[in-house]
Amino acid sequence: MSLREKDLVSLRGNGKDEYKSSTDRIYDYDVYNDLGDPDSSPELARPVLGGSNKYPYPRRCRTGRPPCKTDEEVSEEKEMSFVTKTAYSVHMLLPSLEASLKDPDLGFPSFTDITQLYKEGIPIPKLKNQASMQILALRLVKAVCDAIDNLQFETPAMFEKDKFSWLRDEEFLRQTLAGEWPVKSALDPDVYWPPESAFTEELVELEIKDFMTVGEALKQKKLFIIDYHDLLLPYVSKVSHWLRTHCVTEPYIIATNRQLSVMHPIYRLLHPHCRYTMKMNAFARQAPINADGIIENSFSLDKYSMELCSMAYDQQWRFDREALPSDLINRGIAVEDPTAPHGLKLMIEDYPFANDGLMLWDALKQWVADYVNYYKKDASMVQSDTELQAWWTEIRTKAHHSAVNFGQYDFAGYFPNRPSIARTNMPCEDPTGEQWKQFLDNPGSELLACFPSQIQATKVMAILHMLSNHSSDEEYIGEHIEPAWGEEPVIKEAFEMFSLRLKELENIIDDRNTDNSLKNRGGVGVVPYELLKPFSEAGVTGKGVPYSISI
């Protein structure tokens, strides 16, 4: 056995031994059995995700922290990078928020009180770990007073542009086109209830005026249904970005380290995309997504949050549909057309996420093709590469990010625009007499009562700010060449072309955002669509595509 093979064998472990620390450098698979804390309370017991038909889930990295008495092994706290320290500092802040906002059910008395979060902030008790607050001050808050610790949030870009845009249906639709939306429901109506909307054709045709009938609009793909039915009904809420970014990526990182030598060209290609992700995932299992954590306390799903995540993975995630072109086709937003740019015809021409995303996709695809074709000039070289074959086999048999992430605070930092939970029912079509009278007398107060409480809102805002924040040492795709790539002149030239294409994309996005005919990208009181601009400065910028999922 060669030294290269011996090193890979040692990295894989044997699936049985207990790994004492991160210095063991073992990449082994495990299920998500570390989200609950049944030793503390039976109420904190949570199902194991992965390894069963009931709760299918991607694998995580097996680590060496001792198991609790009633559960299996949990993840070991890793040595923290800068971004991980920031996440940890947010975790340290939360007890101070809870101490300041003692009533968990206390809502915001008025919309002015919500605005004060950005103007004056919230006084909080001094943190025991002031170093954490110093990190936090750099990355999370706009100002921290030395005399009295004061948590003051940055003003979200959407709210700064137009304080009332969140109330308009047009802005809701524009923000929808900045990302993606679910497809038509496939649930059995006999089990739940018919998924059809209560809106009739007549009501819809009043909105589209005399342009066409509803039937014509659907046939021509000019009308789409935003349908959360499949995910909402079984567990009554939605899935965060955790599943489609952090969670599904970890098995690929494990397989890459287990089967590809550090000398393998594909390992060197993928390595920048793997940095820090598993460290952040380990932190997430200990704080935001754990039992009684931020997600459970602040989102509608409560303790069923991760169960829904498992169901979403089972119903919606497929490797062959995750490529952007396939995703657009699968959702009915595009059809194949060899004569169209990128080989796709978009059903909605002014669709920022797709238009910018496809240019970025093509640039990445060309760079990867240039790189791989240099080392693997024909299919026989791929077939005879034992490491590559073992890597792909493991991914298929064991293992089973940006527009969604870095724009979150810009649009959800003002939480009325995207509330994480509804604490009361909104006035319905058949309310009681007293409820209807209260709504007519003061509709704003009814809406405020429905919004998250103060502690729920500020916790989510802190997490969203962290998720939307670029560190000063962020590594963006195409910005700096990896040393190993620069050693080969052909690869160096290919990377330089890739970098040039990304810079051209930046200019194209700027031009598109100033085109008055593209109503979904900009305008009066509208945040310009920059989520897929490849590069960014530090902070909450609403742009930038890093190599790895590191926050």
C-alpha positions in Angstrom: 0.0 0.0 0.0 1.4 3.4 -1.0 1.8 6.2 1.5 -1.0 8.1 -0.3 -3.4 5.1 0.2 -2.3 4.7 3.8 -3.1 8.3 4.6 -6.6 8.0 3.1 -7.2 4.8 5.1 -6.3 6.6 8.3 -8.5 9.5 7.5 -11.6 7.3 7.0 -11.5 5.7 10.5 -13.3 2.4 11.0 -16.7 3.6 12.0 -16.4 2.2 15.6 -13.6 3.9 17.5 -14.2 7.0 19.6 -12.4 10.0 18.3 -11.0 12.0 21.2 -10.4 15.4 19.5 -10.4 17.3 16.3 -6.6 16.6 16.1 -7.5 12.9 15.2 -8.3 14.2 11.7 -10.9 11.5 11.1 -13.7 11.9 8.5 -16.4 9.4 9.3 -20.2 9.5 8.8 -22.9 9.7 11.5 -26.6 10.6 11.9 -28.0 13.7 13.5 -28.3 12.3 16.9 -27.1 15.3 18.8 -29.9 17.8 18.5 -31.8 16.8 21.6 -30.9 16.9 25.3 -33.0 14.2 27.0 -30.6 14.0 30.0 -31.7 17.5 31.0 -35.4 16.9 30.4 -37.7 14.4 28.5 -39.2 17.5 26.8 -35.9 18.1 25.1 -35.8 14.6 23.4 -35.7 14.9 19.6 -35.8 12.2 16.9 -32.6 11.0 15.3 -32.4 12.4 11.7 -30.9 10.1 9.1 -30.5 6.3 9.0 -34.2 5.6 8.9 -37.1 5.7 6.4 -39.1 7.8 8.8 -36.5 10.6 9.2 -34.2 10.6 6.1 -31.4 13.1 6.3 -27.9 13.8 4.9 -25.0 12.5 7.0 -22.9 14.6 9.3 -19.3 14.1 10.4 -18.8 11.7 13.3 -16.8 13.2 16.1 -15.5 12.2 19.5 -17.5 14.0 22.2 -18.8 11.4 24.7 -22.5 10.4 24.3 -25.1 11.5 26.8 -26.8 8.9 28.9 -30.0 8.5 26.9 -28.8 9.5 23.4 -25.9 8.9 21.1 -22.7 10.8 20.3 -22.8 14.6 19.9 -20.4 16.8 18.1 -17.1 18.1 19.5 -16.6 21.8 19.7 -14.1 22.7 17.1 -11.3 25.2 17.1 -13.0 28.4 16.0 -12.3 30.4 12.9 -13.2 34.1 12.9 -16.7 33.5 11.5 -17.3 30.8 14.1 -16.2 33.2 16.9 -18.8 35.7 15.6 -21.5 33.0 15.7 -20.4 32.1 19.2 -20.6 35.7 20.3 -24.2 35.9 19.1 -24.9 32.8 21.2 -23.3 34.6 24.2 -25.5 37.7 23.6 -28.8 35.8 23.8 -28.9 35.5 27.7 -28.5 39.2 27.9 -31.4 39.8 25.6 -33.5 37.4 27.7 -32.6 39.2 30.9 -33.5 42.6 29.3 -36.8 41.4 27.8 -38.0 39.2 30.7 -41.6 38.7 29.4 -41.3 36.2 26.5 -44.8 37.2 25.3 -44.2 40.9 25.3 -45.0 42.3 21.9 -44.2 45.7 20.3 -46.8 48.3 21.4 -46.4 50.2 18.1 -44.5 50.3 14.8 -42.5 53.2 16.3 -41.1 50.8 18.9 -39.9 48.5 16.1 -38.1 51.4 14.5 -36.4 52.2 17.8 -34.4 49.0 17.4 -32.4 50.8 14.7 -32.4 54.3 16.2 -31.8 53.8 20.0 -31.5 50.1 20.4 -32.1 47.9 23.5 -30.3 48.4 26.8 -28.9 45.1 27.9 -26.9 43.9 31.0 -23.2 43.9 30.6 -21.8 40.6 29.1 -19.6 38.6 31.3 -17.3 37.9 28.4 -16.5 41.4 27.1 -14.3 40.0 24.3 -17.4 38.5 22.8 -19.1 41.9 22.8 -16.1 43.4 21.1 -16.4 40.9 18.3 -20.1 41.5 18.2 -19.7 45.2 18.0 -17.5 44.8 14.9 -19.9 42.5 13.1 -23.5 42.7 14.4 -24.5 46.0 16.0 -24.2 49.6 14.7 -23.2 51.0 18.1 -22.4 49.8 21.6 -22.2 52.3 24.4 -19.4 51.7 27.0 -21.4 53.1 29.9 -24.5 51.0 29.3 -24.3 48.1 26.9 -26.8 49.0 24.2 -27.7 46.7 21.4 -28.5 48.8 18.3 -29.3 47.0 15.0 -28.3 48.2 11.6 -31.1 49.6 9.6 -32.1 47.0 6.9 -31.6 48.2 3.4 -35.2 47.6 2.4 -36.5 49.7 5.4 -34.0 52.4 4.7 -35.1 52.7 1.1 -38.8 52.7 1.8 -40.4 52.3 5.2 -43.7 51.2 3.8 -42.7 48.9 1.0 -43.3 45.8 3.1 -47.1 46.6 3.0 -47.4 46.4 -0.8 -48.3 43.3 -2.8 -46.0 44.5 -5.6 -43.0 44.5 -3.3 -43.8 41.0 -2.0 -43.9 39.7 -5.6 -40.7 41.5 -6.5 -38.9 39.9 -3.5 -40.3 36.6 -4.6 -38.6 37.0 -7.9 -35.3 37.8 -6.1 -35.2 34.1 -5.0 -37.3 31.1 -5.6 -40.7 29.7 -4.6 -42.3 26.2 -4.1 -44.1 24.3 -6.8 -47.8 23.2 -7.1 -49.0 21.0 -4.3 -49.0 17.2 -4.7 -50.6 16.3 -1.3 -53.5 14.0 -1.2 -56.6 16.3 -0.7 -58.4 13.4 1.0 -55.8 13.4 3.7 -55.5 17.1 4.2 -57.8 19.4 2.2 -58.0 20.7 -1.4 -54.9 22.8 -2.1 -56.7 25.2 -4.4 -56.7 28.8 -3.3 -59.8 30.5 -2.0 -59.2 33.1 -4.7 -61.6 32.5 -7.6 -60.9 33.2 -11.3 -63.1 36.2 -11.1 -61.0 37.7 -8.3 -57.7 37.1 -10.1 -59.1 38.5 -13.4 -60.0 41.7 -11.6 -56.3 42.1 -10.8 -55.0 41.3 -14.3 -57.7 43.5 -15.8 -58.4 42.8 -19.4 -55.0 41.5 -20.5 -56.1 37.8 -20.7 -58.2 35.2 -18.8 -56.8 33.2 -16.0 -56.7 30.1 -18.2 -54.7 31.9 -20.9 -52.3 33.3 -18.3 -51.7 29.8 -16.8 -51.3 28.3 -20.3 -48.8 30.9 -21.3 -47.0 30.7 -18.0 -47.7 34.3 -17.1 -49.4 33.3 -13.8 -47.8 31.3 -11.0 -49.1 30.0 -7.7 -46.9 30.5 -4.7 -47.7 27.3 -2.9 -46.3 26.2 0.5 -48.9 23.5 0.8 -46.7 20.4 0.8 -44.4 21.7 3.6 -46.9 23.7 5.6 -49.7 21.3 6.2 -47.8 18.3 7.7 -45.8 20.6 10.1 -47.3 24.1 9.8 -44.3 26.1 8.8 -41.3 26.5 6.4 -37.7 25.3 6.2 -34.8 27.6 6.7 -31.8 27.8 4.5 -30.0 25.3 6.7 -31.0 22.3 4.7 -30.1 23.4 1.1 -26.8 25.0 2.1 -25.1 23.8 5.2 -26.6 20.4 5.7 -26.5 18.8 2.2 -23.0 20.1 1.7 -21.3 18.3 4.6 -21.5 14.8 3.2 -19.6 15.9 0.1 -16.9 17.4 2.2 -16.6 14.2 4.2 -16.4 12.1 1.0 -13.8 14.4 -0.5 -11.5 14.1 2.5 -12.1 10.3 2.8 -11.5 9.4 -0.8 -9.4 12.1 -2.5 -5.8 12.6 -1.6 -4.7 16.2 -1.0 -2.5 15.7 -4.1 -5.5 14.9 -6.3 -6.4 17.7 -8.7 -10.1 17.4 -7.9 -9.4 17.7 -4.2 -7.4 20.9 -4.9 -10.3 22.2 -7.0 -12.9 21.5 -4.3 -10.8 22.4 -1.2 -11.6 26.2 -1.2 -15.4 25.3 -1.2 -15.0 23.1 1.9 -13.4 25.5 4.3 -15.1 26.2 7.7 -18.5 24.6 6.7 -18.3 21.7 9.1 -17.2 24.0 11.9 -20.2 26.2 11.4 -22.5 23.1 11.2 -21.1 21.8 14.5 -21.9 25.1 16.1 -25.4 25.2 14.6 -26.2 21.8 16.2 -25.2 23.3 19.6 -27.1 26.6 19.3 -29.6 27.6 16.6 -31.1 24.3 15.6 -30.8 22.3 18.8 -33.7 21.4 21.1 -35.1 24.6 22.7 -32.7 26.7 20.6 -33.3 29.9 18.6 -35.1 28.2 15.7 -37.5 26.3 17.9 -38.3 29.3 20.1 -38.7 31.8 17.3 -40.3 30.0 14.4 -43.8 28.6 14.0 -42.7 25.0 14.0 -41.5 25.0 17.6 -40.0 21.5 18.5 -41.0 20.1 15.1 -38.6 22.3 13.1 -36.0 19.7 12.3 -38.6 17.0 11.7 -40.0 19.2 8.9 -36.5 19.7 7.6 -36.2 15.9 7.3 -39.5 15.7 5.4 -38.4 18.5 3.1 -35.2 16.6 2.3 -37.2 13.5 1.6 -39.7 15.2 -0.7 -37.8 17.9 -2.4 -34.1 17.4 -2.5 -32.6 15.6 -5.5 -29.0 15.9 -6.5 -29.8 15.9 -10.2 -32.2 18.9 -9.8 -29.9 21.1 -7.7 -28.0 22.6 -10.7 -29.6 26.0 -11.4 -30.8 25.2 -15.0 -32.4 21.9 -13.8 -34.0 23.7 -10.8 -35.5 26.4 -13.0 -36.9 23.8 -15.4 -38.2 21.6 -12.6 -40.1 24.5 -11.1 -41.7 25.4 -14.5 -39.9 28.8 -14.7 -37.9 27.8 -17.8 -37.9 25.5 -20.7 -34.9 24.2 -22.7 -34.2 26.3 -25.8 -30.9 25.9 -27.6 -31.3 29.3 -29.3 -31.7 31.2 -26.0 -28.9 32.5 -23.8 -27.7 29.7 -21.5 -29.8 27.2 -23.4 -32.9 28.2 -21.5 -36.0 30.3 -22.2 -37.3 32.0 -19.0 -41.0 32.2 -18.7 -40.6 35.4 -16.7 -38.0 37.6 -18.5 -37.5 40.0 -15.7 -36.4 37.4 -13.1 -33.3 38.7 -11.4 -32.3 35.5 -9.6 -32.4 33.5 -12.8 -30.8 36.1 -15.1 -27.8 36.8 -12.8 -27.6 33.2 -11.6 -27.4 31.7 -15.0 -24.5 34.0 -15.9 -22.7 33.0 -12.7 -23.5 29.3 -13.4 -22.0 29.5 -16.9 -18.8 31.1 -15.6 -18.4 28.5 -13.0 -19.2 25.7 -15.4 -16.6 26.9 -17.9 -13.9 27.3 -15.2 -14.5 23.8 -13.8 -14.6 22.3 -17.4 -11.3 24.0 -18.2 -9.7 22.7 -15.0 -11.0 19.1 -15.2 -10.3 18.7 -19.0 -6.7 19.7 -18.4 -6.1 16.8 -16.0 -8.7 14.3 -17.4 -8.5 14.6 -21.2 -10.9 11.7 -21.9 -13.4 9.4 -20.3 -10.8 6.6 -19.9 -8.7 8.7 -17.5 -11.8 9.3 -15.3 -12.7 5.6 -15.4 -9.2 4.5 -14.5 -8.8 7.0 -11.6 -9.5 4.8 -8.6 -9.7 7.7 -6.1 -12.2 9.6 -8.3 -14.4 6.4 -8.8 -14.3 5.7 -5.0 -15.3 9.3 -4.3 -18.3 9.3 -6.6 -19.4 5.9 -5.4 -19.3 7.0 -1.8 -21.3 10.2 -2.6 -24.0 8.1 -4.3 -24.2 5.4 -1.6 -23.3 7.1 1.7 -23.5 10.9 1.5 -27.0 10.7 0.5 -25.3 28.1 -1.4 -25.6 32.5 -1.9 -28.7 34.3 -3.0 -30.5 32.6 -0.2 -28.0 33.7 2.5 -26.4 37.1 2.3 -29.5 39.1 1.5 -31.5 37.9 4.5 -30.9 40.8 6.8 -31.6 43.4 4.1 -35.1 42.1 3.7 -35.9 40.2 7.0 -34.0 42.5 9.4 -37.2 44.6 9.4 -39.2 41.6 10.7 -42.8 42.8 9.7 -41.6 42.2 6.1 -40.8 38.5 6.8 -42.1 37.5 10.3 -40.8 34.2 11.5 -43.9 33.3 13.5 -47.6 34.3 13.9 -48.6 34.4 17.5 -52.3 34.9 16.8 -54.7 34.1 14.0 -55.2 37.0 11.6 -58.8 38.2 11.3 -60.5 35.7 9.1 -63.5 35.8 6.9 -65.8 34.7 9.7 -64.5 36.2 12.9 -66.4 36.8 16.1 -68.2 40.1 16.4 -65.7 41.4 19.0 -62.7 40.3 17.0 -64.0 42.1 13.9 -64.8 45.2 15.9 -61.2 45.3 17.3 -59.8 44.9 13.8 -61.9 47.7 12.4 -61.1 50.0 15.3 -57.3 49.4 15.2 -56.0 47.1 12.5 -52.4 47.9 13.4 -52.7 46.6 16.9 -54.1 43.3 15.7 -51.2 43.0 13.3 -48.7 43.8 16.1 -50.3 41.2 18.3 -49.8 38.6 15.5 -46.1 39.5 14.9 -43.2 37.9 16.9 -42.7 39.0 20.5 -39.8 41.3 21.3 -37.5 38.5 22.4 -38.4 36.4 19.4 -37.9 39.2 16.9 -34.5 40.4 18.3 -33.1 36.8 18.5 -34.0 36.2 14.9 -32.6 39.6 13.8 -29.3 38.8 15.5 -29.0 35.5 13.8 -30.1 36.9 10.4 -27.5 39.7 10.8 -24.8 37.1 11.4 -25.9 35.0 8.4 -25.8 38.0 6.2 -22.5 39.3 7.3 -19.2 39.0 5.4 -16.0 38.8 7.5 -13.0 41.0 6.6 -11.1 37.8 5.5 -13.9 36.4 3.4 -12.7 34.4 0.3 -14.8 35.0 -2.8 -15.0 32.9 -5.9 -12.6 34.0 -8.6 -11.0 36.7 -6.5 -7.6 35.1 -5.5 -6.0 32.1 -7.1 -5.1 29.1 -5.0 -1.3 28.5 -4.9 -1.7 25.0 -6.3 -3.6 26.4 -9.3 -1.0 28.9 -10.1 1.7 26.2 -10.5 0.2 25.1 -13.9 0.3 27.8 -16.6 -2.9 26.4 -18.3 -4.8 26.4 -15.1 -3.6 29.8 -14.1 -4.8 31.2 -17.5 -8.2 29.4 -17.1 -8.6 30.9 -13.6 -7.7 34.4 -14.9 -10.4 34.1 -17.6 -12.9 32.9 -14.9 -12.0 35.9 -12.7 -12.5 38.2 -15.7 -15.9 36.8 -16.4 -17.0 37.4 -12.8 -15.8 41.0 -13.1 -17.8 41.4 -16.3 -20.8 40.0 -14.4 -20.5 42.7 -11.8 -20.7 45.4 -14.5 -23.6 43.7 -16.2 -25.5 43.5 -12.9 -24.9 47.2 -12.3 -26.2 48.0 -15.8 -29.2 45.8 -15.3 -30.0 47.6 -12.1 -30.1 51.0 -13.8 -32.3 49.7 -16.7 -35.7 51.3 -16.1 -37.5 48.6 -18.1 -36.5 45.9 -15.5 -39.0 46.7 -12.8 -38.0 43.9 -10.5 -34.4 45.0 -10.1 -34.6 48.6 -9.0 -36.6 51.8 -8.9 -37.8 54.3 -6.4 -37.5 53.0 -2.9 -36.3 49.6 -4.2 -33.1 47.9 -3.0 -31.0 47.1 -6.2 -30.7 43.4 -6.9 -27.0 42.6 -6.1 -27.3 39.3 -4.3 -25.3 37.4 -7.0 -22.6 40.0 -7.5 -19.5 37.9 -6.9 -17.4 40.2 -4.8 -18.1 42.3 -1.7 -16.6 44.3 1.1 -16.9 43.3 4.7 -20.2 43.7 6.6 -23.9 43.4 5.6 -23.8 44.2 2.0 -26.4 42.1 0.3 -23.9 40.8 -2.3 -20.9 38.6 -2.6 -20.5 34.8 -3.4 -17.9 33.2 -1.1 -16.2 29.9 -2.0 -17.6 28.1 1.0 -20.6 28.0 3.3 -18.8 29.5 6.2 -21.6 31.3 7.9 
